[in-house]
Amino acid sequence: MPEVFQLSVDQVLDREIDRIRSLGIQAVLLFGIPASKDEVGSENYDDNGIVQQALRRTRQRHPDLLLISDLCCCEYTSHGHCGIIRNGSVDNDATLEILGRAAVSHASAGADIIAPSGMMDGMVAAIRSALDRADHTDQAILSYAVKYASAFYGPFREAAQSTPAFGDRRQYQMDPANVREAVLEAALDEAEGADLLMVKPALAYLDVVRAVRERTQLPLLAYNVSGEYAMVKAAAQQGWIDEGKVVIEALTGMRRAGADAIITYHAKCAAQLLVERGHD
């Protein structure tokens, strides 16, 4: 993933966040890679975990920045799956307790929005309940409600060191051929109390973005994932495409399909291009 790096907590501010703010970007989504991993991903809910440190430091320096915290187990577990493993498969209900603890820890460290990405059944309700019990009633939940078992995640998994040690994630992520399940999953998470919904990936799933958009009034985000980013960068490096024009065209397509906001590794590039074109 060219121009995407693993950063230490001090680099998050000194190298990255200050630059992001200078470009007018108003929100960031934080992912953490722990110093060590274990079977349950305990650094995920450690109050001194890497994401918690980054949240506190960023909040102190940029109090007006919207801080979104990705909430999943895959980067923190030794096996690389998105939940607790029992008898060779993910135990959904055992994982919900871990997600609730992690959500409270991230909220206490300064996250404005908790973004659960593991596709566990009932995760939104469990996290909302945990946050409310801990008096974090103002923290919103951005649910990765529609997350497909996609080959487009490959570069991220390498960068985040989160490739499953065995099997794959089709037990809990969605079949790329199924759009009806997308509508159902979005409706279930909305009923459980999600404040925002997401479709992931974006480019190959614009029909899904549109299908979900037509059935909800909640804010809807599209996640322009690592494989989509890497393909554009690779083609641009070969001189086959005009990178800037392709980036803006792709992001425009996501907006046209119905996304209210976009999560993208192209954010700095797009922001710079828009500034150059006179857009605020």
N, C-alpha and C positions, 0 to 999 in steps of 0.2 A: 504494500500500500504506500506508494510514493507520497512523501510529504506528511505522512501520519506516523506518529512516534509514541512509544511508551514514555511517560513523563513522571518525574518525581514530584512530590507535593510542592516543593519550592519552584520547580520549573512550570508547574501548572499556572502559577501566577506570573512569575518573572518572564516566562517565554511565551505563554499561550493566552491566558485570560486577558492580560493587558492589551495584547494585539487584537483579540476578538472584540473587546469593548471599543477600541479605536475605530473598528470597522462598522460599528453600530449594531452588532449582533446582540440580541437582548436575552438570550437563553442558552444554556449549555446542558448537555446530558453527560453525566459522569459514569465511567466504568472503572472498576478497580481490579488490579492484579496483586494478590497478596504475596507477602514474603514467603509464606508456606501454606500448603493446602492440606486438608484432611477430609475424612469421609463425610462430614456434615457441613463443611464450608464455614467453620466457626468464625473466621475473620469477617465474614459478611455481617455478623451482628455484634462484633467487638467494638465497643465505643471508641477504641483507639485504632480502628482499622484504617486502611489506606484511604478509602472514600470518605470516611468520617473526618479524617484529618484535612483532606482537601476541601470538604464542605465548610468546615469551620474557618479555615484560612481564607477561602474565597469570599465567604459571607462577610468577614471582617473588612476585607479590602474593597469589595464591590457589593455594598449592601443592596443596590438596586438591580442586580443581576438575577434573573430567574434561574434557580438551581433545580435541575431534575436529576434524580438518582435512579439509575438502572438497578432493579432489584431481581437478582437471580442467583442461583447457586453454582452455575457452570464454571465461572472463573475461579471459584473458591474451593471446589471439591477436587479431591485427588483423582476421581474417576471421570470428571468432566461432564457429568450429567446435571440436569437442571433441578434435581431433587435428591432426596434421601433414597439410597438403594437398599431394598430388602428382597432377598431371594432372587436376585438378578434383574430386578426391574424397579422403576421408580415408584415409591410409596407416596401417593398423592397427599393423603391426609397428614402423614408425618411431616411432609414438606411444608404444609401450610403453617405449622407452628413455627418453623424456622423463618419463614417469610414474614410472619407477624413480628417476631423479635427484631429482625433486621430492619423492617420498616420503621419501627419505633426508634431504633438507634440512628438511622439516617435522618429521620425527622428532627430528632433532638440535636443533631449536629448542624442543622440548618437547611435541609432540603425543603423546597417549597412544594415539589411534586414528587411522589413516589411512583415509579414506573415498573411494575412487575412484568417480567418478560418470559417467565418459565412455562406459561400455558397450563398451569395446574388448575384443575376444576375447583371452583370455589375460592380462588385466590383473592379476588377483589373483596368479597364479603369478609374473609378472614383478616385481610390487611386493614380494611375499614374499621372492623371491630377492635383490632389491636391498637390502632391509632387513636380511636375515640376513648378507649379505656385509659390511655396514657395522656389524655388531654391535648392531643394533637388533632383537634377537630377541624382546623383550618387547612391542613395539608391535603392537597388534592391527589387523586389517583389517576394516572395515565396508564390505562391497561393496554398491553400488547394483546389486544383481544383477538386479532386475526393474524396469526404467525404461522407461516407455512414451513414445512420441512424442505428447505430450499438448498440447492447447490450454490446459490449466490452468496452464502455466508462464509465460504472457504477462507478468503483472506483475513476476515476478522478472527476466525477461530485460530489461525496461525499467530496473528498479532497478539491476541489475548490469551494464548496458550490454553484454550478451552475445548479442544477437540476431544470427543468422548474416547475414553480408553478402550471401550468395547461397544459393539452395537451402534445404534444411531438414535435419533430423537423422534422417530416416527410414532412412538408410543404416545407422545403428548403434543407434538406439533402436527400441523394439518397436511392432508393430501393436496398437492398442488392442482389436482384435477377438480377439486370440490369447491364450488362457490356457495352452494346452499349452506354448508356448514359455517362458512364465514359469517353469513347473515345471522345464523343461530347463535354463534359464539359472541358476536357483538351485542346481540339482544340480551343474552344471559349476563354479560358483564355490566351492561347498562342497568339491568334490574338489580344487580348486587350493589350498585352504588358508585360505579366508575364515573369520573367527572369528564374524562376525555378518552377517546378510543384511537387505536392505531391499526393500520394495515402494513404488514411487513412480509416480503419485500414490496417494492413500489413499481418499478418499470414493467416487469412482466405480469403485474397484477392490477393494472389500472382499471380493468373491468370490475375487479373486486372493490377497489376504492369507490367506484361509482355505485355499485350495488349496496354497499354499506351506507354511503352518503344518502341514498334515497330512502333509507329506513331509520335514520336517527337524526335528532336535532342536536346531539352532543357535538362538541368540537372534534374533528377527525384529522388525524395526522397520518402521513405516509412516510415510511422509513426507506430512504434511498441507500441501500445496503452496500457492504464492502465490495462484493463482486461487481456490482454495477459501477461503482467508483473506479475499481481497478481496470475494468475494460476500457473506460473512457481514457484513463491515464495512459494505458498501454498503447492504445491507438494513436493518441496525441504524440507520444514519444516517438512513434514510427513516422509521424508526419502525415498520417492518413486522414485526420480530421482536424477541424478548428476547435480546440478544446473549449474555449470560452463560449462559442456559439452553441456547441452541443450541450454544455452544462445548462445554459439558460433555457434551451429548448426542452430538455428533459424535465427540468424542474417546472417549467410552465405546463407541460403535459400533466404532471401530478396535480397541480392546482386546477387545471381544467377538468380533470376527472372528479374533483370534489374535495381535495385535501385542503383544510384550513391552514395547515402548517406542515412543514417538511423537515425531517431530520436527515441531514446529509453531511458527508465528509467534504463536499464541495462548498461548504458554507462560506469560508473565507474568500474563496475564488469568486463565488457568486456575489457576495457583498461588495467586493472590490469592483467587479464589473458593473454592478448597478450604480455605485457611486460615480464611476467614470461616465456612465450614461445619463447622469443627472437625476437618478431616482433616489428618493429619501428612504 
